[in-house]
Amino acid sequence: MSLVGKYTMRSLARSRRRTLLSVLGVGLGCAIAVFSTAFMRGGREMRIRAISESGYGHVRIAPEGWAQSRRDELRLQDGPAAQAAARGLAGVKVVAGHARAQGLLAFGTRVAGVQILGVDPAVEPQLNRLVRAVDEGRYLQADDMGSVVVGRTLLERLDVELEDDLLLTLSRADGELEYAMLRIVGVVTTGSREIDAAICHVTLAELEQLTGLPGLAEVSVVFADAYQVDALAAVLAGQMSEDEVLTWREVLPAMGGDAAGDKAFSNLFIGIVIAVVILGVTSAQLTAMLERRREFAVLIALGMKGSKLLRLVLLEAVVMGVLGALLGLVLASPLVWHTATAGVDFSEAMGDDLAITGVFFDPVIYADMGLWMLPYAFFVGLSSTLFAALYPAWSALRQDPAAVLSLREM
């Protein structure tokens, strides 16, 4: 160990109370930062997961111009090729094709406007968790024609039951009205009246026959790692010549804005925590500098260069930062583990209806516990202590040894 290192260790050991208080302050700041970030990361992951598993996916391949017009009659140039390109990406979990149409469902004198979703019955339950557990009856099968799965709210509005026949009216591609009888084979109950009023699924083949529009209107893609969405979307976009690739933020702009706001608030909160830690450590460092003015003056008078004195102050800051980061991890890990396994239930705050803009949210938020906590804690600890040591180090370098040793004012 170098002379500066030995002196640093002796200095920290000699002033144990000051060292312990500084390490405790850094440790508490790191613990708050790690726990808060873990919880906010968990909240962001829950938001993205809820969107992707509500049928939207992480990425949507859509016809060119769909993002501006949102027209249901637009179709992909080559739906099967788009699906194949998506499946060829590493890290892809689910690829599902869809088509949509606006229509009216009627039973007797009761009528309800719906958006009919054409699905691949073999894949849709993997993409859309809302239809994984059908409350009554069953979900669609590949060879189903003249069948429909609806939400509980829609069932109540039309005052119908399972196995009843509904009259569907929609406009075909040529402008003519199309009529069809659809038998209710399944009823979905999600717990959200908003979502239950919007569920109306038929097979892709059924919707193609009804509208006269062949092909897919969109391809929804879910990735195994939500943090790779932007990178994989860029790769996929490079393979699409005439269609466009949209992330969930572009498909649901309101949700994208909320997510950006949450991230900005998270960064602001962590910045405030780090600033508080820096101020606390700086105060302790300045106090230590005042107590050690004569000590530093003697070192300078004995020939210690300014660079070595700077290394001495910064090395002390590094040691306290490392110890504070380790303490912060020890304090934060049990709390993060508890919230990552048990979660925090917000059902009372969120109310009975957990849907926003057609997305069903879980009332329980789980923290994100992972290896990212290690470098993050050391980043917070070291950045706080090093930044806090800058002014004390500068103050030590500019003092006049003769004035300090003679007890005169600098």
WOBELZI-V329109 format. One record per pair of residues at least 12 apart in sequence whose C-alpha atoms are under 8 Angstrom apart, sorted by the first residue. I is the first residue (numbers start at 1). J is the second residue. If there is no record, write none. Layout:
((I,J) (I,J))
This chain:
((4,308) (4,311) (4,312) (5,312) (5,315) (7,312) (8,312) (8,313) (8,315) (8,316) (9,316) (12,316) (18,284) (18,288) (19,320) (22,281) (22,284) (22,320) (23,320) (23,321) (23,323) (23,324) (23,327) (24,324) (24,327) (25,277) (25,280) (25,281) (25,324) (26,277) (26,281) (26,320) (26,321) (26,324) (26,325) (26,328) (26,381) (26,384) (26,385) (27,323) (27,324) (27,325) (27,326) (27,327) (27,328) (27,329) (27,331) (27,381) (28,324) (28,327) (28,328) (28,331) (29,273) (29,274) (29,276) (29,277) (29,328) (30,324) (30,325) (30,328) (30,329) (30,377) (30,380) (30,381) (31,327) (31,328) (31,329) (31,331) (31,332) (31,377) (32,273) (32,328) (32,332) (33,270) (33,273) (33,274) (33,377) (33,380) (34,328) (34,329) (34,332) (34,373) (34,376) (34,377) (35,332) (35,333) (35,335) (35,336) (36,270) (37,266) (37,270) (38,336) (38,367) (38,368) (38,369) (39,336) (39,339) (39,365) (39,366) (39,367) (39,368) (40,266) (40,367) (41,367) (41,368) (42,365) (42,366) (42,367) (42,368) (43,365) (43,366) (43,367) (44,259) (44,262) (45,226) (46,361) (46,362) (46,365) (46,366) (47,259) (47,361) (48,226) (49,226) (50,359) (50,360) (50,361) (50,362) (51,248) (51,359) (51,360) (52,127) (52,128) (52,222) (52,248) (53,127) (53,128) (53,129) (53,130) (54,127) (54,128) (54,129) (54,130) (54,358) (54,359) (54,360) (55,124) (55,127) (55,128) (55,129) (55,220) (56,220) (56,248) (56,251) (57,127) (57,220) (57,221) (57,222) (57,248) (58,220) (58,221) (58,222) (58,223) (58,226) (58,229) (58,247) (58,248) (59,220) (59,221) (59,222) (59,229) (59,233) (59,245) (59,246) (59,247) (59,248) (60,218) (60,219) (60,220) (60,221) (60,245) (60,246) (60,247) (60,248) (60,251) (61,82) (61,218) (61,219) (61,220) (61,221) (61,243) (61,244) (61,245) (61,246) (62,75) (62,76) (62,217) (62,218) (62,219) (62,243) (62,244) (62,245) (62,246) (63,75) (63,76) (63,77) (63,217) (63,218) (63,242) (63,243) (63,244) (64,242) (64,243) (64,244) (67,250) (67,251) (72,99) (72,100) (72,101) (72,102) (72,217) (73,100) (73,101) (73,173) (73,213) (73,217) (74,217) (75,214) (75,215) (75,216) (75,217) (75,218) (76,215) (76,216) (76,217) (76,218) (76,243) (77,242) (77,243) (78,215) (79,97) (79,215) (79,216) (79,217) (79,218) (79,219) (82,219) (82,240) (83,95) (83,96) (83,97) (83,219) (85,236) (85,239) (86,221) (86,236) (89,232) (89,236) (91,223) (91,224) (91,225) (92,221) (92,222) (92,223) (92,224) (93,221) (93,222) (93,223) (93,224) (94,123) (94,126) (94,127) (94,220) (94,221) (94,222) (94,223) (95,123) (95,127) (95,219) (95,220) (95,221) (95,222) (96,119) (96,120) (96,123) (96,124) (96,127) (96,219) (96,220) (96,221) (97,119) (97,120) (97,216) (97,217) (97,218) (97,219) (97,220) (98,117) (98,118) (98,119) (98,120) (98,204) (98,216) (98,217) (98,218) (98,219) (98,220) (99,117) (99,118) (99,119) (99,204) (99,207) (99,216) (99,217) (99,218) (100,115) (100,116) (100,117) (100,118) (100,207) (100,217) (101,115) (101,116) (101,117) (101,170) (101,207) (101,211) (102,114) (102,115) (102,116) (102,170) (102,171) (103,115) (103,116) (103,168) (103,169) (103,170) (103,171) (104,167) (104,168) (104,169) (104,170) (105,166) (105,167) (105,168) (105,169) (106,158) (106,166) (106,167) (106,168) (107,158) (107,159) (107,160) (107,165) (107,166) (107,167) (110,157) (110,158) (110,159) (111,158) (112,154) (112,157) (112,158) (114,198) (114,200) (115,198) (115,199) (115,200) (116,199) (116,200) (116,201) (116,202) (117,199) (117,200) (117,201) (117,202) (117,207) (118,201) (118,202) (118,203) (118,204) (118,205) (118,206) (118,207) (119,201) (119,202) (119,203) (119,204) (120,142) (120,203) (120,204) (121,139) (121,140) (121,141) (121,142) (121,203) (122,141) (122,142) (127,222) (130,188) (130,190) (131,188) (133,188) (134,186) (134,187) (134,188) (134,189) (135,186) (135,187) (135,188) (135,189) (136,162) (136,186) (136,187) (136,188) (137,162) (137,185) (137,186) (137,187) (138,185) (138,186) (138,187) (139,185) (139,186) (140,185) (140,186) (140,202) (140,203) (141,203) (142,203) (144,203) (145,203) (145,205) (145,206) (146,180) (146,181) (146,182) (146,183) (146,206) (147,182) (147,183) (147,184) (147,185) (147,202) (148,182) (148,183) (148,184) (148,185) (148,186) (148,200) (148,201) (148,202) (149,184) (149,185) (149,186) (149,187) (149,188) (149,199) (149,200) (149,201) (149,202) (150,184) (150,186) (150,187) (150,188) (150,196) (150,197) (150,198) (150,199) (150,200) (150,201) (151,187) (151,188) (151,189) (151,195) (151,196) (151,197) (151,198) (151,199) (151,200) (152,187) (152,188) (152,189) (152,193) (152,196) (152,197) (153,193) (153,194) (153,196) (153,197) (154,196) (154,197) (154,198) (154,199) (155,187) (161,184) (162,184) (162,185) (162,186) (162,187) (163,183) (163,184) (163,185) (164,183) (164,184) (165,181) (165,182) (165,183) (165,184) (166,181) (166,182) (166,183) (166,184) (167,179) (167,180) (167,181) (167,182) (168,180) (168,181) (168,182) (170,210) (170,211) (171,211) (172,210) (172,211) (172,212) (172,213) (173,211) (173,212) (173,213) (174,212) (178,210) (178,211) (180,210) (191,352) (191,353) (191,354) (192,352) (192,353) (192,354) (192,355) (192,360) (193,353) (194,353) (194,355) (194,358) (195,355) (195,358) (195,359) (195,360) (229,247) (230,247) (233,245) (233,246) (233,247) (274,380) (274,384) (275,384) (277,384) (278,384) (278,385) (278,387) (278,388) (279,388) (281,384) (281,385) (281,388) (282,385) (282,388) (282,389) (282,391) (282,392) (285,388) (285,389) (285,392) (286,392) (289,392) (289,396) (293,396) (293,404) (294,401) (294,404) (294,405) (296,309) (296,396) (296,401) (297,399) (297,400) (297,401) (297,402) (297,404) (297,405) (298,401) (298,405) (300,401) (301,401) (306,397) (309,393) (309,396) (309,397) (310,393) (310,394) (310,397) (313,389) (313,392) (313,393) (314,386) (314,389) (314,390) (314,393) (317,382) (317,385) (317,386) (317,389) (318,382) (318,385) (318,386) (320,385) (321,378) (321,381) (321,382) (321,383) (321,384) (321,385) (321,386) (322,378) (322,381) (322,382) (324,381) (325,377) (325,378) (325,380) (325,381) (325,382) (326,377) (326,378) (328,377) (329,373) (329,374) (329,377) (336,367) (336,368) (336,369) (337,367) (337,369) (339,366) (339,367) (340,366) (340,367) (340,368) (340,369) (341,366) (341,367) (342,366) (343,364) (343,365) (343,366) (343,367) (344,364) (344,365) (344,366) (345,363) (345,364) (345,365) (346,363) (346,364) (346,365) (347,363) (347,364) (350,363))
